[in-house]
């Protein structure tokens, strides 16, 4: 049972002035001790605290020990004072988790070091301490932690004192319980202080597992520069000063999200600190994530949504600001290319499904926290960010940022809703912001911008109901750019007589969120000459348009693969190569290619990758963009074994650890790597990545015994999240659809029980959906399962997978 909207509103209506003192003892390896004092005013004599999965609980209310009414999820509170401040004390013994929800524990296979970290968010705070776990009951937190004396402990506030293994941190400003963080372990740290133009001084730190010390040192200068540059840029565009007392950032193991915006101490999944070399694309995406999480310090942590229907506003804003500030502040260039090729397709996919929802749903559309977990999706992130980019383009940046700053000042350390944000924007603009919001944010789906010809004149027509502002580019027959102009497209068609006879490309700057349907002349010219277009952003917009046409079945998978074979090997931007290949392998082949033709489709991708690698001619970034796909698709064992033996791709380009395990898994899937070979590769890589890579490779082998072993391991009680994901990645090989049929049935039958462990693990189970073509009988089996009792989060995932295949 998750918290409902009604319960949250009732509780928020009677409680006030909440504060916590949280004392955690992490020294035991089986369970941890959570001691909480929570002080609050109450207009009611009864309420409840959330506390999940405690092994033992003791309770006192206003100094009087009280018999505990506890059902494993909630602690009932009775006899509260309605005139004086209440103090409730809860001492609980709680289990560690290994699924990234709660107090996550991890033993590093590289050196045996133990790391413990509180991964909260949503309603997971209650797995660590008793609390009123909702966003609009913000509170101050005094946190103290007892850990191994050899460990370092990080938390939201600056360190006040340390004595042996006991760490005491400064009181936080008001924040929701979901944003508390604690991270303990043998961290390797890079710390510094910086003084900014405003005169403000702040202590910073980057931290990672001891076994990743070399990687942190490798990237420390860049991470420091990116942090300082983003921080300085936010200081320029935000009027509110940074709201917390320090800024730590830590790469943690087992995090389910890419990162989490914990105030003063951001956590990142440590895959963002890759071993070996780091590619330019990885560096840019990491820079975007750093800027994304930093924006949350203001928009999300200081100003916080009231209920989960406004998830989009915090995440969309951070997504938008992440790309904007990483480019303008930290100097990563042409990031709109990554937005178009890697981010917006996620939003389009989500918005084309039956589970689509408005960017800004109504509160009643999100009746409980489990439902809220299903809207952390491509609409709340990618589409919402695209909407904000369109809003800024439509309003003008000065008016947009004036509204943002007004909003952040009005709701400093408070809660707000969409209506509050709209009021802030409307107060700084003469345009109809409320009408724009209703059209763009309150209605699901996306429009299509159509190019028609009247005689030889291109005419833009909107299929849909939203106002659009975007750039149109015109090209001659040789695809030389002739001109560009801004267009605002509404109910009335827009004729472009000055571009008569020319090739036209709407949304050439990626300013709006809409599908494109070009006239035959324009599409034929642009698709035929795709790789020759000079502007990489236009190439990215066209590739995404092609994705959408495959989804709508206006373009066949075969024709899309022809585009890949014809144009991608000549591509000069690594992020476009990687984005197109990811979409091809993870979406188009499993969803649009019948099982009996999957091997041929994979071979075509391998052929394109081989040609692309040849055309890269030693360019390190392009080579590292192509190599993972060739490693994962080629049918030449000698090539892959050669890479593994030489530990490089061509002359002087290293074989990255992730690509190395792609090659091992591919050899295994081809039947060319037995358990002894995989074990030997594992012995060469004693890291957690090597451990997971070996699991994936063992699961990829084309035999019933290998698949049985993988499936049995996936169903093991308390299997950790990363191990489950690695086994699933090896389990589902498109060319093995004939072998996998019984395991598809087993997945549909058994996954609902696996999904009851918690929100994050339910999402992991959903991500483990068979990445192979399903036939009509299998789709019917899935429909029958959805007609029964499937947990909320898994149900959303399964319905999406069904929609994607229909």
Secondary structure, 3 states (H helix, E strand, C coil): CCCEHHHHHHHHHHEEEEEEEEEEECCCCCEEEEEEEEEEEECCCCEEEECCCEEEEEEEECCEEECCCECCCEEEECCCCCCCCEEEEEEEEEECECCCCEEEEEECCCCCCEEEEEECCCCCHHHCCCECCCCCCCEEEEEEEECCCCCEEEECCCEEEEECCEEEECCCCCECHHHCCEEEECEEEEEEEEECCCCCEEEEEEEEEHHHHHHHHHHHHHHHHHHHHHHHHHHHHCCCCCCCCCEEEEEECCCCCCEECCCCEEEEEHHHCCCCCCCHHHHHHHHHHHHHHHHHCCECCCEEECCHHHHHHHHHHHHHHHHHHHHHCCCCCCHHHHHHHHHHHHHHHHHCCCCCCCCCCCHHHCCEHHHHHCCCCCHHHHHHHHHHHHHHHHHCHHHHHHHHHHHHHHCCCCEECHHHHHHHHHCCCCCCHHHHHHHHHCCCCCEEEEEEEECCEEEEEEECCCCEEEEEEEECCCCCEEEEEEEEECCCCEEEHHHCCCEEECCCCCCCCEEEECCHHHHHHHHHCHHHCCCHHHHHHHHHHHHHHHHCCCCCHHHHHHHHHHHHHHCCCHHHHHHHHHHHHHHHHHHHCCHHHHHHHHHHHHHHHHHHHHHHCCCHHHHHHHHHHHHHHCCCHHHHHHHHHHCECCCCCECCHHHHHHHHHHHHHCCCCCHHHHHHHHHCCCCHHHHHHHHHHHHHCCCHHHHHHHHHHHCCCCCCHHHHHHHHHHHCCHHHHHHHHHHHHHHHHHHHHHCCCCHHHHHHHHHCCCCCCCCHHHHHHHHHHHCCCCCHHHHHHHHHHHHHHC
